[in-house]
Amino acid sequence: MIRIGILGDIGSGKSFVAKSFGYPVFNADNEVGKLYKKNRKIFFKLNKALPEYITQFPIKKQEVTKSILANKNNLRKIIKIIHPEVRTKMNIFIKKNKKKKHIILDIPLLLENKINRKKDILIFVESKKVEILKRLKKRKNFDFKILNKFRKIQLSLDYKKKKSKFIIKNNFTNGFIKKQIKYILKQIH
């Protein structure tokens, strides 16, 4: 099985590109969303760590956002609770798909949390800043302050680009992306 890690800026279209491969995708953001909605154990841990912010189950994203904006240490507390759970979900996903030719890891902090392996194929999704901003503004409850907090905990885009074996230029059109994916898949076989 070949593990393909998708890297790029927030809003660059990593999930869109990941899905376009047509192989099983582990999407860390979706997993975090599920944890907030369905995992009472996570709620109790977050409630204990941040009682003045995380007050009800299912956890509301706005509460998480408020806690992060209130104090930079709150993001660290959240990460400490959420990430081990996401890693467990990822390991289950990998085991379940071990007979597949490829799996796609759509994990925003793949390098930062040292989840990647030496043999992983890393692909950087590059998009124009203008396009990224346009797309981010369309997201429900989007907050630029939060964006900046998350960017601060991420490695630089230049570093991620250097670490990547391939770069996909994302203009957010299906045909263009598929063509680049086809080329990459040919190269890694």
trRosetta pair geometry for C-beta under 8 A, 3 or more apart (Angstrom, degrees):
i j d omega theta_ij theta_ji phi_ij phi_ji
1 97 7.2 120 -136 125 147 82
1 98 5.8 -117 -23 -159 149 48
1 99 7.4 -81 -67 -76 114 2
1 100 5.9 62 -121 73 110 67
1 101 6.9 158 -121 174 60 12
1 102 6.9 148 -165 -101 71 21
1 103 6.2 20 176 -5 119 100
2 101 6.9 -6 23 152 96 61
2 102 4.8 -27 68 -107 93 78
2 103 7.7 177 85 24 48 61
2 121 6.2 19 171 -2 110 120
2 188 6.2 116 -169 149 162 130
3 94 7.8 -8 -97 -122 118 112
3 102 7.7 153 -92 -159 19 64
3 103 5.7 -19 -113 65 65 93
3 105 6.1 22 -177 -16 98 119
3 116 7.9 173 119 -141 129 69
3 117 6.6 78 56 37 144 110
3 119 7.3 92 40 98 100 85
3 120 4.6 -53 93 -115 105 87
3 121 7.1 167 89 23 52 72
4 21 6.9 164 75 -116 152 163
4 23 7.7 93 30 66 126 142
4 102 5.8 15 -8 -172 116 112
4 103 7.1 -177 27 87 77 42
4 104 5.1 -29 73 -109 103 64
4 105 6.8 178 85 19 46 77
4 120 7.1 150 -106 -171 19 82
4 121 4.8 -26 -110 71 73 102
4 122 7.9 158 -164 -90 55 23
4 123 6.3 11 -178 -2 100 116
5 105 4.6 -25 -105 68 68 112
5 107 7.0 -52 -144 40 95 98
5 110 4.9 138 -163 -179 127 160
5 116 5.3 -32 -51 -104 163 113
5 120 5.0 38 -11 161 113 132
5 121 7.1 172 23 82 71 47
5 122 4.8 -23 69 -107 105 71
5 123 7.0 168 84 23 51 69
6 14 4.7 136 135 -163 120 96
6 17 5.9 158 -140 89 135 114
6 18 4.9 -99 -16 -74 159 98
6 104 6.4 27 -25 -176 113 99
6 105 6.8 -173 14 84 75 56
6 106 5.1 -5 48 -104 126 67
6 107 7.9 128 54 25 77 54
6 110 7.9 141 60 -25 46 151
6 123 5.6 -25 -110 70 59 97
6 125 6.2 23 -174 -24 96 115
7 14 7.3 -97 138 -114 5 125
7 110 6.4 -107 -85 46 88 129
7 111 7.0 29 -107 -17 128 116
7 122 5.8 19 -7 -174 123 101
7 123 6.8 169 26 83 78 42
7 124 4.9 -35 79 -102 101 65
7 125 7.0 179 85 13 44 75
7 160 4.5 -162 162 -180 138 120
7 161 7.9 -154 107 -68 127 42
7 163 7.4 72 -8 78 171 110
7 164 5.9 -135 47 -76 129 118
8 12 3.8 -119 150 72 124 147
8 13 7.3 -42 112 55 158 61
8 14 4.8 -177 47 -71 118 102
8 17 7.9 94 -4 24 150 144
8 124 5.7 129 -76 -168 78 60
8 125 3.5 -43 -60 58 153 87
8 126 6.7 -144 -125 -64 108 36
8 127 7.2 67 -177 1 130 95
8 157 7.6 31 -154 -135 40 100
8 160 7.2 -169 -71 126 26 143
8 170 7.9 39 -143 0 160 137
9 12 4.3 108 57 -43 79 119
9 125 7.9 -117 28 87 65 87
9 127 7.0 -116 50 44 112 97
9 132 6.1 -16 102 -124 129 153
9 157 5.6 -10 -68 -98 94 129
10 108 7.2 30 -91 -135 82 127
10 132 7.6 97 90 -171 58 119
10 136 7.3 62 124 -97 95 123
10 147 6.0 -169 89 -144 151 91
10 150 6.3 81 -64 101 148 132
10 151 6.8 -100 2 -72 125 87
11 127 7.5 -113 117 68 72 146
11 132 4.3 105 108 -162 114 85
11 133 7.6 92 127 -62 155 25
11 135 5.1 155 -170 87 103 113
11 136 4.4 -42 -102 -64 153 97
11 139 7.8 -107 -101 -28 107 132
12 125 4.7 142 124 108 118 105
12 126 6.9 -57 -165 -131 130 13
12 127 4.2 178 -148 13 75 117
12 132 5.8 -20 -83 -100 58 113
12 170 6.2 120 164 43 78 143
13 16 4.3 -46 -170 42 87 123
13 17 5.7 90 128 -24 89 95
13 125 5.6 -141 75 166 81 139
13 127 5.7 115 9 -60 110 139
13 135 7.6 -102 -63 -132 84 177
13 170 4.4 179 61 174 141 157
13 172 6.0 -146 -94 -88 148 82
14 17 5.9 -60 -150 39 29 108
14 18 6.1 33 153 -25 67 108
14 106 5.7 142 138 -147 104 96
14 108 7.5 148 60 -88 163 69
14 125 5.1 -169 -88 25 64 147
15 18 5.4 -49 -142 34 33 116
15 19 6.4 32 158 -17 65 104
15 25 7.9 99 -149 167 68 148
15 27 6.1 49 -122 -126 105 123
15 29 7.3 -68 -72 40 131 131
15 106 5.5 83 -100 -171 64 150
16 19 6.2 -57 -152 36 26 107
16 20 6.5 30 150 -27 60 110
16 170 7.3 106 81 -148 123 133
16 172 7.0 3 131 -124 167 72
16 177 7.3 -106 133 -109 99 167
17 20 5.5 -57 -151 30 32 118
17 21 7.5 47 152 -34 61 89
17 123 7.5 -146 142 116 136 128
17 125 5.0 -160 -1 -98 156 131
17 168 5.7 133 -137 91 141 155
17 170 6.3 -88 -62 -91 118 123
17 177 6.0 -141 -112 -155 74 126
17 181 7.6 172 -166 -74 80 113
18 21 6.4 -44 -172 6 35 112
18 25 4.7 100 150 -132 111 130
18 27 6.9 144 102 -86 154 92
18 104 4.6 148 -158 148 88 137
18 106 4.0 -32 -77 -71 167 122
19 25 6.0 -57 -84 -26 56 159
20 174 7.1 -177 -118 -142 120 70
20 177 4.9 -40 -178 129 171 127
20 178 6.1 -126 -179 -78 114 66
20 181 5.8 -159 122 -43 105 154
21 25 7.4 133 49 -73 113 102
21 102 6.9 -105 160 110 131 137
21 104 5.2 148 45 -65 149 139
21 181 5.7 -159 -100 -154 62 134
21 185 7.8 142 -147 -68 89 117
23 100 6.4 125 -162 165 102 131
23 101 7.0 -108 -116 70 127 86
23 102 4.3 -54 -129 87 170 98
23 103 6.1 -146 142 -107 117 29
23 104 5.5 129 81 -21 102 100
24 93 7.3 180 149 -179 124 99
24 97 4.6 -129 60 -114 158 150
24 100 5.7 -126 13 -66 117 175
24 103 5.2 -30 77 -125 98 83
24 104 6.9 -177 94 25 45 80
25 103 7.6 159 -93 -174 27 68
25 104 4.4 -26 -107 74 74 113
25 105 8.0 174 -156 -79 60 16
25 106 5.5 20 -176 -4 106 118
26 31 7.6 6 -178 -37 81 131
26 89 7.7 152 -156 123 112 91
26 90 5.3 86 176 -124 152 80
26 93 4.5 118 -94 120 117 163
26 94 7.5 -26 -48 -54 148 73
26 103 6.8 34 -11 165 101 112
26 104 7.0 -176 23 90 65 58
26 105 5.4 -9 58 -117 107 60
26 106 6.5 -178 85 32 52 72
26 107 7.0 0 106 -52 101 99
27 30 4.1 54 98 12 114 114
27 31 6.7 166 93 -16 61 85
27 106 4.5 -9 -107 74 66 122
28 31 5.4 -56 -150 36 36 115
28 32 6.4 39 153 -22 68 101
28 86 5.4 51 -147 -172 93 133
28 90 7.3 -9 -89 -70 89 116
28 106 6.6 -150 8 101 78 65
28 107 4.2 82 -25 -119 134 71
28 108 6.2 -122 70 12 130 78
28 109 7.6 -115 115 32 167 80
29 32 5.7 -50 -150 32 33 112
29 33 6.6 37 150 -20 63 104
29 106 7.5 -60 13 124 95 104
29 108 6.8 71 -55 -20 99 115
30 33 5.5 -53 -154 34 35 116
30 34 6.5 36 150 -20 66 103
31 34 5.6 -51 -150 34 34 112
31 35 6.5 38 150 -22 65 102
31 86 5.1 118 109 -127 133 86
31 89 5.0 159 -147 97 137 158
31 90 7.7 -67 -51 -54 171 77
32 35 5.6 -51 -151 32 34 114
32 36 6.6 35 151 -19 65 103
32 82 5.9 31 -124 -171 97 132
32 86 6.3 -12 -68 -84 79 124
33 36 5.8 -55 -153 34 31 111
33 37 6.4 17 155 -9 65 112
34 37 5.8 -65 -145 45 31 104
34 38 5.5 -24 176 24 71 118
34 39 7.4 69 129 -20 71 103
35 38 7.0 -75 -118 54 17 78
35 39 4.6 -29 -152 22 61 133
35 42 4.8 60 174 -10 100 174
35 82 6.4 137 98 -135 159 89
35 85 5.8 100 -113 119 141 142
35 86 7.4 -76 -33 -68 144 80
36 39 7.6 11 -26 38 12 91
36 42 7.2 -92 -83 109 37 135
36 43 8.0 98 -149 -77 44 84
36 58 6.2 76 139 176 69 95
36 59 4.0 -100 -160 67 84 109
36 60 7.8 157 171 -48 121 7
36 61 6.9 51 165 -72 166 69
36 64 7.2 -65 -114 -39 134 139
37 58 4.4 7 -137 -149 47 142
37 59 7.4 -100 -62 43 34 74
38 58 7.1 1 -48 -111 35 114
39 42 4.0 54 105 11 116 113
39 43 6.7 169 101 -15 63 83
39 85 7.2 98 168 -167 172 151
40 43 5.2 -51 -150 34 40 118
40 44 6.3 40 153 -20 70 101
40 57 6.0 32 -114 -146 75 158
41 44 5.9 -53 -151 34 30 109
41 45 6.5 28 151 -16 63 107
42 45 5.7 -56 -148 38 32 111
42 46 6.1 26 156 -14 67 109
42 59 7.5 -79 112 -16 104 139
42 81 6.5 122 -147 151 78 111
42 82 7.0 60 -148 -98 122 67
42 85 6.3 -18 -86 -48 117 171
43 46 6.0 -62 -146 42 27 105
43 47 5.8 29 156 -22 66 112
43 54 7.0 -170 -156 163 63 119
43 57 4.4 14 -138 -92 164 112
43 58 7.5 -121 -82 -136 130 37
43 59 5.7 -164 -105 -50 88 102
44 47 5.5 -53 -139 38 28 114
44 48 6.3 31 157 -21 62 106
45 48 5.8 -56 -151 34 28 111
45 49 6.4 18 154 -11 64 110
45 81 4.8 160 127 -143 127 128
46 49 5.7 -59 -143 44 32 107
46 50 5.8 -29 174 38 71 103
46 54 4.2 -76 129 136 104 177
46 59 6.6 26 74 -102 154 143
46 64 8.0 -41 -167 -97 145 91
46 78 6.7 36 -121 -115 106 75
46 81 5.8 172 -72 104 76 165
47 50 7.1 -77 -123 67 18 64
47 51 5.8 53 173 -103 62 63
47 54 4.8 -121 -84 105 56 105
47 55 7.0 110 -124 -99 99 26
48 51 6.8 11 -129 -62 17 93
49 54 7.7 35 64 30 81 134
49 77 4.7 166 167 173 133 125
49 78 7.7 175 102 -71 143 50
49 81 6.4 -132 -3 -45 154 138
50 53 4.4 -34 154 46 113 109
50 54 4.8 81 85 6 102 103
50 67 5.0 24 -169 -137 149 144
50 74 6.0 71 -100 -141 130 105
50 77 6.3 138 -48 106 105 143
50 78 7.5 -2 -18 -68 142 87
51 54 7.2 -64 -106 58 21 76
51 55 7.5 71 -177 -89 51 73
52 55 7.9 -20 180 -63 18 104
52 67 8.0 140 84 -104 79 95
53 63 5.3 136 164 178 78 85
53 64 7.5 106 147 -93 121 26
53 66 5.6 -175 -139 91 108 103
53 67 3.5 91 170 -75 171 107
53 70 7.0 -150 -78 19 130 144
53 74 7.2 54 12 -150 160 143
54 59 6.0 -20 -145 -126 101 108
54 63 5.5 116 -98 141 51 130
54 64 7.2 41 -85 -78 98 65
54 67 6.8 -12 -37 -47 84 149
55 63 6.7 -147 19 -131 80 144
56 59 7.4 153 85 -102 57 40
56 60 6.9 29 69 -10 103 102
56 63 7.6 177 38 -49 81 158
59 63 6.3 -116 -170 62 78 127
59 64 6.5 64 157 -47 116 106
60 63 4.7 95 69 -3 87 102
60 64 7.5 -160 98 -3 50 83
61 64 5.5 -54 -155 37 41 113
61 65 6.1 45 148 -22 71 106
61 141 6.5 120 100 101 125 154
62 65 5.4 -52 -147 37 33 116
62 66 6.3 38 153 -22 65 103
62 141 6.6 -105 -80 -152 87 144
63 66 5.8 -50 -148 33 30 112
63 67 6.5 29 154 -18 63 105
64 67 5.9 -58 -153 35 30 110
64 68 6.5 28 152 -19 65 107
64 78 6.6 91 -151 -122 100 149
65 68 5.9 -59 -149 36 30 109
65 69 6.3 22 157 -14 66 109
65 141 7.3 -137 -36 158 162 117
65 143 6.1 110 -160 20 130 150
65 146 5.7 -53 -138 -81 93 138
66 69 6.0 -61 -146 41 28 107
66 70 6.1 33 156 -28 65 110
67 70 5.7 -54 -146 30 29 116
67 71 7.3 -44 177 41 60 87
67 74 4.4 -155 153 172 90 148
67 78 7.2 127 102 -54 129 124
68 71 8.0 -113 -158 60 19 50
68 72 7.9 35 -171 -116 61 36
68 74 5.5 -143 -93 93 39 113
68 75 4.8 63 -131 -72 94 91
68 78 7.1 -43 -77 3 97 147
68 146 6.1 68 97 -120 137 89
68 149 5.7 143 162 111 114 166
69 143 7.5 -67 -69 148 129 149
69 145 5.7 54 -115 118 108 133
69 146 6.8 -62 -64 -72 95 79
69 149 7.5 -126 -86 -37 55 148
70 74 6.3 54 67 -9 92 151
71 74 4.7 101 76 -18 89 104
72 75 6.2 -40 -170 19 49 111
72 76 7.6 47 140 -12 66 101
72 149 6.9 -163 -121 -137 81 109
73 76 5.4 -51 -161 35 51 116
73 77 6.4 54 144 -23 74 101
74 77 5.4 -50 -149 33 38 115
74 78 6.4 39 152 -20 68 103
75 78 5.7 -53 -150 35 32 112
75 79 6.3 34 152 -21 65 107
75 149 5.9 -172 -66 161 154 123
75 150 7.9 -159 -148 -82 141 60
75 153 6.9 -145 136 -43 136 144
76 79 5.7 -54 -146 36 31 113
76 80 6.3 36 154 -24 64 106
77 80 5.8 -54 -151 31 29 115
77 81 6.8 18 154 -11 62 108
78 81 6.1 -67 -157 40 31 105
78 82 5.7 11 159 -7 71 119
79 82 6.1 -63 -129 47 26 100
79 83 5.4 24 178 -24 67 118
79 153 7.7 -156 -71 -172 154 160
80 83 6.9 -33 -112 29 12 107
80 84 7.9 10 172 -11 44 103
81 84 7.6 -78 -176 29 22 98
81 85 7.4 4 149 -5 58 117
82 85 5.9 -76 -163 42 38 111
82 86 6.0 31 152 -21 78 111
83 86 5.5 -55 -140 37 36 110
83 87 6.1 39 159 -23 69 104
83 109 7.8 -56 -113 76 119 140
83 113 6.3 -161 -156 -125 134 144
84 87 5.6 -52 -148 35 32 115
84 88 6.6 38 151 -22 64 102
85 88 5.7 -50 -153 31 33 114
85 89 6.6 33 149 -17 64 103
86 89 5.6 -52 -151 36 35 113
86 90 6.3 39 149 -23 66 104
86 107 7.9 133 150 -131 126 109
87 90 5.5 -51 -149 34 32 114
87 91 6.5 35 152 -20 64 102
87 113 7.7 -139 -78 151 114 137
87 115 7.0 -146 -114 -110 95 112
88 91 5.8 -53 -151 34 31 111
88 92 6.6 32 150 -18 63 104
89 92 5.7 -53 -152 35 33 113
89 93 6.4 38 149 -22 65 106
90 93 5.4 -53 -150 35 34 116
90 94 6.3 35 152 -21 67 103
90 105 7.3 46 -148 -129 121 105
90 107 7.2 14 -99 -80 141 136
90 115 7.1 -10 120 -160 168 132
91 94 5.6 -49 -145 34 33 112
91 95 6.4 34 155 -18 64 104
92 95 5.9 -55 -150 37 30 111
92 96 6.2 31 153 -20 64 111
93 96 5.8 -59 -147 38 27 113
93 97 6.3 -4 163 7 64 115
93 103 7.4 138 139 -166 99 141
94 97 6.3 -76 -144 53 24 92
94 98 6.6 57 153 -72 63 81
94 103 6.6 178 -114 76 66 170
95 98 5.8 -18 -152 -32 31 115
97 100 4.4 -22 179 6 90 126
97 103 5.0 110 112 -88 139 125
100 103 5.8 98 81 -61 131 84
102 185 7.8 -85 -40 -121 157 100
105 110 6.2 109 126 -110 120 128
105 115 7.3 -169 177 121 146 123
105 116 7.7 174 85 -93 153 78
105 120 7.5 -38 27 -148 135 133
107 110 4.2 112 84 -71 104 86
107 113 7.7 -88 151 45 126 124
107 115 6.0 -46 110 71 159 154
108 150 7.8 -25 156 179 145 122
108 154 7.4 -75 161 -99 94 123
109 112 4.1 -66 -164 55 88 117
109 113 4.7 71 127 -13 106 106
109 115 7.6 93 106 -1 71 121
109 153 7.4 -27 -106 123 123 106
109 154 6.8 -124 -103 -104 78 82
110 113 7.0 -76 -147 45 11 91
110 115 5.2 -95 -150 58 57 111
110 116 5.2 63 160 -46 99 102
110 122 7.9 166 113 -119 142 105
111 114 7.3 23 -176 -79 36 40
111 115 7.9 -82 -58 36 18 77
111 116 6.0 -11 -89 8 59 129
111 155 5.6 -50 96 14 126 143
111 159 7.9 -177 123 122 160 108
111 160 6.4 -159 8 -106 150 87
111 163 6.5 84 -102 94 144 170
112 153 6.8 74 -162 145 157 81
112 154 6.1 -97 -55 -126 140 51
112 155 5.8 -164 -74 -21 87 94
116 120 4.7 -108 -162 37 93 153
116 122 6.8 12 -140 -77 150 112
117 120 5.0 120 56 -27 71 99
121 165 5.5 -72 -156 38 74 140
121 166 7.3 19 171 8 101 109
121 184 7.8 131 157 174 138 110
121 188 5.6 -18 -93 -112 156 144
122 160 7.9 -137 166 -173 131 73
122 163 5.6 -20 92 125 161 88
122 164 4.4 -117 115 -114 99 62
122 165 5.7 122 56 3 68 82
122 166 7.8 178 97 34 50 69
123 164 5.8 87 -129 -157 15 115
123 165 7.0 -45 -77 57 59 80
123 166 4.7 -16 -117 72 85 100
123 167 7.3 161 -166 -96 65 22
123 168 5.9 34 170 -12 112 107
123 184 6.7 19 -103 -143 132 156
124 160 5.8 133 -109 130 113 93
124 161 4.8 81 -136 -110 173 59
124 164 3.8 -120 -23 -25 100 169
124 166 7.3 -171 26 96 70 50
124 167 4.8 -23 69 -112 100 75
124 168 7.2 -178 86 24 47 68
125 167 8.0 158 -91 -162 17 60
125 168 5.2 -21 -109 68 64 103
125 170 5.2 27 -174 -27 96 130
126 161 7.4 52 -76 -108 112 114
126 167 5.5 17 -9 -176 122 107
126 168 6.9 172 23 81 75 47
126 169 5.4 -34 73 -108 103 57
126 170 6.5 168 74 14 43 83
127 131 5.1 -108 169 80 108 123
127 132 5.3 127 100 -59 120 93
127 169 7.8 130 -86 -167 44 53
127 170 4.5 -40 -79 70 94 106
127 171 7.8 160 -127 -81 80 32
127 172 7.5 54 -126 -40 122 93
128 131 4.5 88 65 5 90 105
128 132 7.0 -158 92 -9 46 85
129 132 5.6 -55 -148 35 33 114
129 133 6.4 31 156 -18 67 105
130 133 6.0 -56 -151 36 28 109
130 134 6.4 31 151 -21 63 107
131 134 5.6 -54 -149 35 31 114
131 135 6.3 27 155 -16 66 108
131 170 7.9 -166 110 105 149 92
131 171 7.6 -134 -98 -139 165 47
131 172 6.6 -168 -173 -13 133 127
132 135 5.9 -62 -152 39 28 108
132 136 6.1 27 155 -20 66 110
133 136 5.7 -55 -141 37 30 111
133 137 6.3 34 159 -23 64 105
134 137 6.1 -57 -155 30 26 111
134 138 7.1 24 150 -19 59 106
135 138 5.8 -58 -159 29 36 113
135 139 7.4 47 146 -34 64 94
135 172 7.8 -177 -75 -87 132 147
136 139 5.7 -39 -163 8 43 116
136 142 5.6 146 166 -164 75 151
136 144 8.0 87 138 -90 133 76
136 147 6.9 36 -163 -93 144 145
137 142 6.4 -149 -122 71 24 149
138 142 7.8 65 64 -14 29 144
139 142 4.0 96 78 -63 101 118
142 147 7.7 28 -178 -47 91 115
143 146 4.2 74 84 6 105 109
143 147 6.9 -172 97 -12 55 83
144 147 5.1 -47 -148 32 41 121
144 148 6.5 42 154 -19 68 100
145 148 5.9 -55 -155 35 31 110
145 149 6.7 34 147 -21 64 103
146 149 5.6 -52 -151 32 36 113
146 150 6.4 31 153 -15 67 105
147 150 6.0 -61 -153 39 28 107
147 151 6.3 30 151 -22 65 108
148 151 5.5 -50 -143 34 34 114
148 152 6.6 42 155 -27 63 100
149 152 5.8 -52 -158 26 31 115
149 153 7.3 16 152 -9 61 103
150 153 6.2 -62 -156 37 38 102
150 154 6.6 34 150 -23 68 111
151 154 5.6 -63 -150 33 37 113
155 159 4.7 -92 156 80 112 136
155 160 5.9 134 93 -52 110 90
156 159 4.5 98 63 2 86 102
156 160 7.1 -153 97 -3 47 85
157 160 5.6 -54 -148 39 37 112
157 161 6.1 42 151 -25 68 105
158 161 5.6 -53 -147 34 30 114
158 162 6.4 31 153 -20 64 105
159 162 5.8 -54 -150 34 31 111
159 163 6.4 27 153 -17 64 109
160 163 5.7 -58 -148 38 31 111
160 164 6.5 38 152 -32 64 106
161 164 5.8 -55 -154 23 30 116
161 167 6.6 24 -148 -95 89 119
164 167 6.1 100 107 -72 137 70
166 184 5.0 39 -132 -115 174 115
166 187 7.4 139 -77 68 127 149
168 177 6.7 49 180 -137 127 76
168 180 4.9 123 -130 131 91 146
168 181 7.4 21 -110 -65 134 69
168 184 7.5 -46 -73 -42 103 141
169 176 7.9 -70 90 156 86 119
169 180 7.2 -177 37 -86 68 155
170 177 6.6 27 -120 -92 75 105
171 176 5.5 -6 47 90 108 163
173 176 4.6 71 76 12 99 113
173 177 6.9 179 85 -10 49 90
174 177 6.0 -67 -151 38 27 108
174 178 6.1 26 159 -21 68 110
175 178 5.7 -55 -145 35 29 112
175 179 6.4 32 156 -24 63 105
176 179 6.0 -54 -154 29 28 113
176 180 6.9 22 152 -13 61 106
177 180 5.9 -61 -156 38 33 108
177 181 6.2 33 150 -21 69 108
178 181 5.6 -56 -146 37 31 113
178 182 6.2 37 154 -25 66 105
179 182 5.8 -51 -150 30 28 114
179 183 6.7 30 150 -18 61 104
180 183 5.7 -53 -154 34 34 114
180 184 6.5 33 150 -19 66 105
181 184 5.6 -55 -149 36 33 111
181 185 6.2 33 155 -20 67 106
182 185 6.0 -54 -146 36 27 110
182 186 6.6 31 152 -21 61 105
183 186 5.8 -57 -156 32 30 113
183 187 6.6 28 150 -20 64 108
184 187 5.6 -58 -153 35 33 113
184 188 6.4 15 159 -10 69 110
185 188 6.2 -63 -143 41 30 100
185 189 6.7 30 159 -26 63 109
186 189 6.4 -65 -154 26 28 109
